[in-house]
């Protein structure tokens, strides 16, 4: 009986080995057929997160970056097309326009495709299509906003405070790509003890930025408090319009990026008086002159107009005199 079981086990082992050998040899597909089967089971090209309209921003003269992410591209081609005139700008990483400011980049041959526009102009603003050459073609839209970066100081270019008032000076840079690096200087000295905020976004301006409030400022205990920027974690009227999430396919959401440097002093003293300069990476310096008034200077500042106001009054008086003289001469001739 033991001999019979030994023969059965030997036969089973031989048959299993033969089946295994057959599977490894005759049952396995050639390499080129395996690749063909694998390719045919993949999904076609698609864009990442097309449910949110994508936007990009660049200050005039700087480089604009438009981005789309394409998954499962296979052997298809990504093209960038300007929407307003359906002008082909790039196909793959080759530029097909005579304007060589337009360059397509595919970093690391990955899923991210970028259109770089060097030395962006106001005329470059508008919609661009990131298109994949399937049949029929698929595309996603990216809107480019090109703006003139601007810096301004608050509460104005000339500020009057009385001794002991709280000092809050705001350097605000709008429309400058990150990082704007807003900075306060006093003379040649960088004021390191400032609070810097970057990343907030305002909706595009429909009207020009209003000019700074004319000086002198009202002499209150804390006249600058209303100018203190709100907590960025709390929604405000300025940011409510841009509270919707931005597309993950672009580095900048819709609207104008804004950066702030806030300089504070708990109690103003005569040592704080002087000229302060607001700078950034993309705007011209803007000066603010701080006057700290002591004793009778407060009354004088309240009662006497500023130099600019006096000049305006003198110009108005001269103009009125000329008009009166002209009218008198006209009547005498008549």
DOSE-50960 format. One record per residue (C-alpha): residue number from 1; x, y, z; residue in one letter. Coordinates in nm, 3 decimals, always signed. Example, Ala and Ser with C-alpha at 12.3 -4.5 7.8 and 13.67 -1.06 7.14 Angstrom:
! DOSE-50960
@seq 1; east +1.230; north -0.450; up +0.780; type A
@seq 2; east +1.367; north -0.106; up +0.714; type S
This chain:
! DOSE-50960
@seq 1; east +0.000; north +0.000; up +0.000; type X
@seq 2; east +0.286; north +0.238; up +0.084; type X
@seq 3; east +0.432; north +0.178; up -0.261; type X
@seq 4; east +0.100; north +0.272; up -0.427; type X
@seq 5; east +0.079; north +0.605; up -0.237; type X
@seq 6; east +0.439; north +0.682; up -0.329; type X
@seq 7; east +0.364; north +0.636; up -0.700; type X
@seq 8; east +0.051; north +0.857; up -0.676; type X
@seq 9; east +0.243; north +1.139; up -0.508; type X
@seq 10; east +0.520; north +1.122; up -0.768; type X
@seq 11; east +0.265; north +1.145; up -1.050; type X
@seq 12; east +0.089; north +1.443; up -0.891; type X
@seq 13; east +0.416; north +1.627; up -0.839; type X
@seq 14; east +0.522; north +1.571; up -1.198; type X
@seq 15; east +0.188; north +1.690; up -1.334; type X
@seq 16; east +0.193; north +2.008; up -1.119; type X
@seq 17; east +0.546; north +2.090; up -1.233; type X
@seq 18; east +0.444; north +2.039; up -1.592; type X
@seq 19; east +0.146; north +2.267; up -1.553; type X
@seq 20; east +0.362; north +2.531; up -1.390; type X
@seq 21; east +0.617; north +2.504; up -1.667; type X
@seq 22; east +0.348; north +2.530; up -1.928; type X
@seq 23; east +0.208; north +2.844; up -1.764; type X
@seq 24; east +0.550; north +3.006; up -1.758; type X
@seq 25; east +0.629; north +2.908; up -2.113; type X
@seq 26; east +0.330; north +2.876; up -2.346; type X
@seq 27; east +0.071; north +3.067; up -2.136; type X
@seq 28; east +0.255; north +3.404; up -2.099; type X
@seq 29; east +0.207; north +3.676; up -2.364; type X
@seq 30; east +0.504; north +3.831; up -2.547; type X
@seq 31; east +0.628; north +4.165; up -2.414; type X
@seq 32; east +0.484; north +4.374; up -2.699; type X
@seq 33; east +0.139; north +4.217; up -2.656; type X
@seq 34; east +0.147; north +4.269; up -2.278; type X
@seq 35; east +0.220; north +4.640; up -2.333; type X
@seq 36; east -0.063; north +4.668; up -2.587; type X
@seq 37; east -0.313; north +4.511; up -2.347; type X
@seq 38; east -0.199; north +4.736; up -2.061; type X
@seq 39; east -0.227; north +5.051; up -2.279; type X
@seq 40; east -0.577; north +4.964; up -2.398; type X
@seq 41; east -0.708; north +4.932; up -2.043; type X
@seq 42; east -0.597; north +5.284; up -1.933; type X
@seq 43; east -0.838; north +5.580; up -1.930; type X
@seq 44; east -0.784; north +5.862; up -2.176; type X
@seq 45; east -0.631; north +6.205; up -2.106; type X
@seq 46; east -0.807; north +6.432; up -1.858; type X
@seq 47; east -0.746; north +6.763; up -1.677; type X
@seq 48; east -0.712; north +6.794; up -1.303; type X
@seq 49; east -0.987; north +6.993; up -1.131; type X
@seq 50; east -1.168; north +7.155; up -1.423; type X
@seq 51; east -1.470; north +7.233; up -1.203; type X
@seq 52; east -1.309; north +7.563; up -1.094; type X
@seq 53; east -1.214; north +7.830; up -1.346; type X
@seq 54; east -0.835; north +7.867; up -1.339; type X
@seq 55; east -0.665; north +8.205; up -1.320; type X
@seq 56; east -0.312; north +8.345; up -1.329; type X
@seq 57; east -0.172; north +8.687; up -1.253; type X
@seq 58; east +0.141; north +8.883; up -1.346; type X
@seq 59; east +0.251; north +9.243; up -1.302; type X
@seq 60; east +0.336; north +9.429; up -1.623; type X
@seq 61; east +0.693; north +9.353; up -1.730; type X
@seq 62; east +0.728; north +9.034; up -1.529; type X
@seq 63; east +0.686; north +8.668; up -1.630; type X
@seq 64; east +0.336; north +8.518; up -1.634; type X
@seq 65; east +0.291; north +8.147; up -1.559; type X
@seq 66; east -0.019; north +7.966; up -1.687; type X
@seq 67; east -0.052; north +7.605; up -1.574; type X
@seq 68; east -0.267; north +7.304; up -1.649; type X
@seq 69; east -0.226; north +6.946; up -1.527; type X
@seq 70; east -0.297; north +6.664; up -1.772; type X
@seq 71; east -0.332; north +6.307; up -1.654; type X
@seq 72; east -0.290; north +5.996; up -1.871; type X
@seq 73; east -0.151; north +6.194; up -2.164; type X
@seq 74; east -0.003; north +5.886; up -2.336; type X
@seq 75; east +0.131; north +5.990; up -2.676; type X
@seq 76; east -0.098; north +6.288; up -2.726; type X
@seq 77; east +0.023; north +6.649; up -2.750; type X
@seq 78; east -0.054; north +6.946; up -2.524; type X
@seq 79; east -0.097; north +7.280; up -2.701; type X
@seq 80; east -0.156; north +7.635; up -2.578; type X
@seq 81; east -0.397; north +7.848; up -2.781; type X
@seq 82; east -0.489; north +8.215; up -2.731; type X
@seq 83; east -0.867; north +8.214; up -2.710; type X
@seq 84; east -0.952; north +8.556; up -2.851; type X
@seq 85; east -0.809; north +8.484; up -3.196; type X
@seq 86; east -0.763; north +8.103; up -3.176; type X
@seq 87; east -0.392; north +8.157; up -3.235; type X
@seq 88; east -0.172; north +7.850; up -3.177; type X
@seq 89; east +0.113; north +7.952; up -2.948; type X
@seq 90; east +0.286; north +7.623; up -2.863; type X
@seq 91; east +0.255; north +7.250; up -2.930; type X
@seq 92; east +0.444; north +7.024; up -2.696; type X
@seq 93; east +0.747; north +7.232; up -2.600; type X
@seq 94; east +0.779; north +7.394; up -2.944; type X
@seq 95; east +0.676; north +7.757; up -2.999; type X
@seq 96; east +0.459; north +7.817; up -3.309; type X
@seq 97; east +0.433; north +8.195; up -3.293; type X
@seq 98; east +0.674; north +8.465; up -3.400; type X
@seq 99; east +0.644; north +8.620; up -3.052; type X
@seq 100; east +0.913; north +8.427; up -2.869; type X
@seq 101; east +0.801; north +8.557; up -2.531; type X
@seq 102; east +0.569; north +8.252; up -2.529; type X
@seq 103; east +0.744; north +7.935; up -2.409; type X
@seq 104; east +0.589; north +7.599; up -2.315; type X
@seq 105; east +0.751; north +7.398; up -2.037; type X
@seq 106; east +0.684; north +7.045; up -1.911; type X
@seq 107; east +0.891; north +7.021; up -1.589; type X
@seq 108; east +1.036; north +6.675; up -1.537; type X
@seq 109; east +0.820; north +6.536; up -1.820; type X
@seq 110; east +0.540; north +6.509; up -1.563; type X
@seq 111; east +0.171; north +6.598; up -1.568; type X
@seq 112; east +0.221; north +6.974; up -1.529; type X
@seq 113; east +0.227; north +7.184; up -1.847; type X
@seq 114; east +0.312; north +7.553; up -1.821; type X
@seq 115; east +0.294; north +7.844; up -2.061; type X
@seq 116; east +0.545; north +8.113; up -1.970; type X
@seq 117; east +0.492; north +8.464; up -2.106; type X
@seq 118; east +0.805; north +8.670; up -2.056; type X
@seq 119; east +0.779; north +9.049; up -2.007; type X
@seq 120; east +0.400; north +9.038; up -1.976; type X
@seq 121; east +0.207; north +9.323; up -2.138; type X
@seq 122; east -0.138; north +9.457; up -2.069; type X
@seq 123; east -0.243; north +9.324; up -2.411; type X
@seq 124; east -0.155; north +8.969; up -2.299; type X
@seq 125; east -0.447; north +8.964; up -2.055; type X
@seq 126; east -0.734; north +8.733; up -2.143; type X
@seq 127; east -0.824; north +8.367; up -2.185; type X
@seq 128; east -0.588; north +8.090; up -2.296; type X
@seq 129; east -0.675; north +7.728; up -2.382; type X
@seq 130; east -0.469; north +7.430; up -2.271; type X
@seq 131; east -0.563; north +7.171; up -2.534; type X
@seq 132; east -0.496; north +6.798; up -2.576; type X
@seq 133; east -0.491; north +6.649; up -2.928; type X
@seq 134; east -0.740; north +6.367; up -2.876; type X
@seq 135; east -1.031; north +6.324; up -3.119; type X
@seq 136; east -1.225; north +6.541; up -3.064; type X
@seq 137; east -0.979; north +6.771; up -2.881; type X
@seq 138; east -1.035; north +6.853; up -2.515; type X
@seq 139; east -0.933; north +7.181; up -2.352; type X
@seq 140; east -0.946; north +7.381; up -2.031; type X
@seq 141; east -0.946; north +7.759; up -1.998; type X
@seq 142; east -0.700; north +7.973; up -1.797; type X
@seq 143; east -0.763; north +8.346; up -1.755; type X
@seq 144; east -0.459; north +8.574; up -1.727; type X
@seq 145; east -0.478; north +8.905; up -1.540; type X
@seq 146; east -0.198; north +9.155; up -1.612; type X
@seq 147; east -0.183; north +9.460; up -1.386; type X
@seq 148; east +0.035; north +9.757; up -1.299; type X
@seq 149; east +0.175; north +9.695; up -0.952; type X
@seq 150; east +0.129; north +9.984; up -0.711; type X
@seq 151; east +0.243; north +10.067; up -0.358; type X
@seq 152; east +0.069; north +10.307; up -0.124; type X
@seq 153; east +0.110; north +10.416; up +0.236; type X
@seq 154; east -0.159; north +10.465; up +0.495; type X
@seq 155; east -0.297; north +10.678; up +0.646; type X
@seq 156; east -0.125; north +10.917; up +0.400; type X
@seq 157; east +0.206; north +11.050; up +0.279; type X
@seq 158; east +0.216; north +11.307; up +0.562; type X
@seq 159; east +0.092; north +11.215; up +0.909; type X
@seq 160; east +0.056; north +11.437; up +1.219; type X
@seq 161; east +0.034; north +11.274; up +1.562; type X
@seq 162; east +0.055; north +11.413; up +1.911; type X
@seq 163; east +0.297; north +11.272; up +2.166; type X
@seq 164; east +0.172; north +10.953; up +2.328; type X
@seq 165; east -0.055; north +10.847; up +2.038; type X
@seq 166; east -0.028; north +10.496; up +1.904; type X
@seq 167; east +0.160; north +10.480; up +1.573; type X
@seq 168; east +0.039; north +10.243; up +1.300; type X
@seq 169; east +0.195; north +10.287; up +0.954; type X
@seq 170; east +0.083; north +10.063; up +0.669; type X
@seq 171; east +0.287; north +9.985; up +0.355; type X
@seq 172; east +0.051; north +9.817; up +0.108; type X
@seq 173; east +0.159; north +9.664; up -0.224; type X
@seq 174; east -0.108; north +9.557; up -0.473; type X
@seq 175; east -0.069; north +9.357; up -0.792; type X
@seq 176; east +0.283; north +9.225; up -0.724; type X
@seq 177; east +0.354; north +8.854; up -0.762; type X
@seq 178; east +0.457; north +8.662; up -0.454; type X
@seq 179; east +0.686; north +8.734; up -0.282; type X
@seq 180; east +0.635; north +9.111; up -0.289; type X
@seq 181; east +0.844; north +9.157; up +0.029; type X
@seq 182; east +0.693; north +9.489; up +0.145; type X
@seq 183; east +0.947; north +9.661; up +0.369; type X
@seq 184; east +0.967; north +9.977; up +0.579; type X
@seq 185; east +1.291; north +10.179; up +0.578; type X
@seq 186; east +1.389; north +10.478; up +0.787; type X
@seq 187; east +1.677; north +10.634; up +0.602; type X
@seq 188; east +1.907; north +10.343; up +0.513; type X
@seq 189; east +1.787; north +10.130; up +0.804; type X
@seq 190; east +1.553; north +9.837; up +0.746; type X
@seq 191; east +1.287; north +9.828; up +1.018; type X
@seq 192; east +1.282; north +9.459; up +1.103; type X
@seq 193; east +1.014; north +9.480; up +1.371; type X
@seq 194; east +0.729; north +9.506; up +1.120; type X
@seq 195; east +0.442; north +9.263; up +1.070; type X
@seq 196; east +0.431; north +9.134; up +0.712; type X
@seq 197; east +0.124; north +8.979; up +0.551; type X
@seq 198; east +0.123; north +8.823; up +0.203; type X
@seq 199; east -0.120; north +8.608; up +0.012; type X
@seq 200; east -0.446; north +8.799; up +0.059; type X
@seq 201; east -0.628; north +8.862; up -0.266; type X
@seq 202; east -0.854; north +9.147; up -0.372; type X
@seq 203; east -1.095; north +9.135; up -0.668; type X
@seq 204; east -0.982; north +9.331; up -0.976; type X
@seq 205; east -1.031; north +9.704; up -0.937; type X
@seq 206; east -1.305; north +9.862; up -1.146; type X
@seq 207; east -1.196; north +10.212; up -1.044; type X
@seq 208; east -0.851; north +10.366; up -0.989; type X
@seq 209; east -0.698; north +10.355; up -0.642; type X
@seq 210; east -0.806; north +10.673; up -0.459; type X
@seq 211; east -0.530; north +10.919; up -0.366; type X
@seq 212; east -0.401; north +10.925; up -0.008; type X
@seq 213; east -0.595; north +11.126; up +0.248; type X
@seq 214; east -0.468; north +11.485; up +0.250; type X
@seq 215; east -0.269; north +11.598; up +0.549; type X
@seq 216; east -0.269; north +11.704; up +0.825; type X
@seq 217; east -0.456; north +11.411; up +0.982; type X
@seq 218; east -0.703; north +11.477; up +1.265; type X
@seq 219; east -0.524; north +11.476; up +1.598; type X
@seq 220; east -0.689; north +11.196; up +1.793; type X
@seq 221; east -0.554; north +10.959; up +2.050; type X
@seq 222; east -0.541; north +10.680; up +1.792; type X
@seq 223; east -0.620; north +10.828; up +1.450; type X
@seq 224; east -0.466; north +10.535; up +1.262; type X
@seq 225; east -0.668; north +10.258; up +1.420; type X
@seq 226; east -0.927; north +10.242; up +1.138; type X
@seq 227; east -0.642; north +10.178; up +0.895; type X
@seq 228; east -0.519; north +9.869; up +1.077; type X
@seq 229; east -0.570; north +9.573; up +0.839; type X
@seq 230; east -0.825; north +9.316; up +0.954; type X
@seq 231; east -0.736; north +8.971; up +1.072; type X
@seq 232; east -0.662; north +8.774; up +0.750; type X
@seq 233; east -0.835; north +8.470; up +0.900; type X
@seq 234; east -1.166; north +8.660; up +0.913; type X
@seq 235; east -1.363; north +8.741; up +0.594; type X
@seq 236; east -1.385; north +9.111; up +0.506; type X
@seq 237; east -1.572; north +9.316; up +0.247; type X
@seq 238; east -1.253; north +9.337; up +0.037; type X
@seq 239; east -1.193; north +8.963; up +0.034; type X
@seq 240; east -1.550; north +8.839; up +0.029; type X
@seq 241; east -1.563; north +8.845; up -0.350; type X
@seq 242; east -1.259; north +8.620; up -0.373; type X
@seq 243; east -1.348; north +8.377; up -0.095; type X
@seq 244; east -1.418; north +8.094; up -0.339; type X
@seq 245; east -1.138; north +7.836; up -0.367; type X
@seq 246; east -0.897; north +7.877; up -0.656; type X
@seq 247; east -0.809; north +7.608; up -0.907; type X
@seq 248; east -0.523; north +7.386; up -0.804; type X
@seq 249; east -0.387; north +7.407; up -1.155; type X
@seq 250; east -0.266; north +7.765; up -1.123; type X
@seq 251; east -0.036; north +7.927; up -0.866; type X
@seq 252; east -0.242; north +8.246; up -0.831; type X
@seq 253; east -0.621; north +8.279; up -0.782; type X
@seq 254; east -0.836; north +8.545; up -0.944; type X
@seq 255; east -0.784; north +8.901; up -0.831; type X
@seq 256; east -0.491; north +9.119; up -0.736; type X
@seq 257; east -0.249; north +8.980; up -0.479; type X
@seq 258; east -0.188; north +9.219; up -0.194; type X
@seq 259; east +0.092; north +9.236; up +0.061; type X
@seq 260; east +0.127; north +9.456; up +0.368; type X
@seq 261; east +0.400; north +9.563; up +0.608; type X
@seq 262; east +0.262; north +9.711; up +0.930; type X
@seq 263; east +0.485; north +9.922; up +1.152; type X
@seq 264; east +0.352; north +9.994; up +1.502; type X
@seq 265; east +0.475; north +10.192; up +1.799; type X
@seq 266; east +0.271; north +10.193; up +2.122; type X
@seq 267; east +0.344; north +10.558; up +2.207; type X
@seq 268; east +0.467; north +10.824; up +1.967; type X
@seq 269; east +0.766; north +11.031; up +2.075; type X
@seq 270; east +0.966; north +11.305; up +1.901; type X
@seq 271; east +1.231; north +11.041; up +1.825; type X
@seq 272; east +0.982; north +10.868; up +1.596; type X
@seq 273; east +0.941; north +11.172; up +1.371; type X
@seq 274; east +1.100; north +11.155; up +1.028; type X
@seq 275; east +1.071; north +11.008; up +0.678; type X
@seq 276; east +0.975; north +10.643; up +0.634; type X
@seq 277; east +0.998; north +10.461; up +0.299; type X
@seq 278; east +0.777; north +10.177; up +0.174; type X
@seq 279; east +0.950; north +9.944; up -0.076; type X
@seq 280; east +0.879; north +9.613; up -0.250; type X
@seq 281; east +1.020; north +9.387; up -0.521; type X
@seq 282; east +0.813; north +9.539; up -0.802; type X
@seq 283; east +0.718; north +9.898; up -0.714; type X
@seq 284; east +0.891; north +10.233; up -0.677; type X
@seq 285; east +0.960; north +10.353; up -0.321; type X
@seq 286; east +0.688; north +10.563; up -0.153; type X
@seq 287; east +0.774; north +10.803; up +0.129; type X
@seq 288; east +0.572; north +10.887; up +0.439; type X
@seq 289; east +0.662; north +11.179; up +0.665; type X
@seq 290; east +0.564; north +11.141; up +1.031; type X
@seq 291; east +0.530; north +11.455; up +1.247; type X
@seq 292; east +0.510; north +11.412; up +1.623; type X
@seq 293; east +0.365; north +11.729; up +1.777; type X
@seq 294; east +0.445; north +11.854; up +2.126; type X
@seq 295; east +0.250; north +12.113; up +2.326; type X
@seq 296; east +0.155; north +12.423; up +2.125; type X
@seq 297; east +0.246; north +12.246; up +1.799; type X
@seq 298; east -0.079; north +12.048; up +1.828; type X
@seq 299; east -0.290; north +12.364; up +1.828; type X
@seq 300; east -0.087; north +12.512; up +1.544; type X
@seq 301; east -0.136; north +12.199; up +1.333; type X
@seq 302; east -0.510; north +12.212; up +1.389; type X
@seq 303; east -0.550; north +12.584; up +1.318; type X
@seq 304; east -0.310; north +12.638; up +1.028; type X
@seq 305; east -0.350; north +12.472; up +0.687; type X
@seq 306; east -0.078; north +12.256; up +0.544; type X
@seq 307; east +0.170; north +12.389; up +0.287; type X
@seq 308; east -0.019; north +12.223; up +0.001; type X
@seq 309; east -0.347; north +12.372; up +0.119; type X
@seq 310; east -0.192; north +12.719; up +0.139; type X
@seq 311; east -0.057; north +12.691; up -0.215; type X
@seq 312; east -0.398; north +12.578; up -0.344; type X
@seq 313; east -0.560; north +12.875; up -0.172; type X
@seq 314; east -0.310; north +13.119; up -0.323; type X
@seq 315; east -0.363; north +12.975; up -0.673; type X
@seq 316; east -0.740; north +13.005; up -0.632; type X
@seq 317; east -0.710; north +13.366; up -0.517; type X
@seq 318; east -0.492; north +13.458; up -0.817; type X
@seq 319; east -0.732; north +13.287; up -1.057; type X
@seq 320; east -1.029; north +13.468; up -0.905; type X
@seq 321; east -0.849; north +13.803; up -0.938; type X
@seq 322; east -0.772; north +13.740; up -1.305; type X
@seq 323; east -1.134; north +13.647; up -1.378; type X
@seq 324; east -1.269; north +13.958; up -1.203; type X
@seq 325; east -1.024; north +14.181; up -1.392; type X
@seq 326; east -1.122; north +14.024; up -1.724; type X
@seq 327; east -1.494; north +14.072; up -1.657; type X
@seq 328; east -1.437; north +14.435; up -1.553; type X
@seq 329; east -1.240; north +14.502; up -1.871; type X
@seq 330; east -1.510; north +14.341; up -2.084; type X
@seq 331; east -1.783; north +14.557; up -1.935; type X
@seq 332; east -1.578; north +14.875; up -1.977; type X
@seq 333; east -1.518; north +14.800; up -2.345; type X
@seq 334; east -1.883; north +14.729; up -2.399; type X
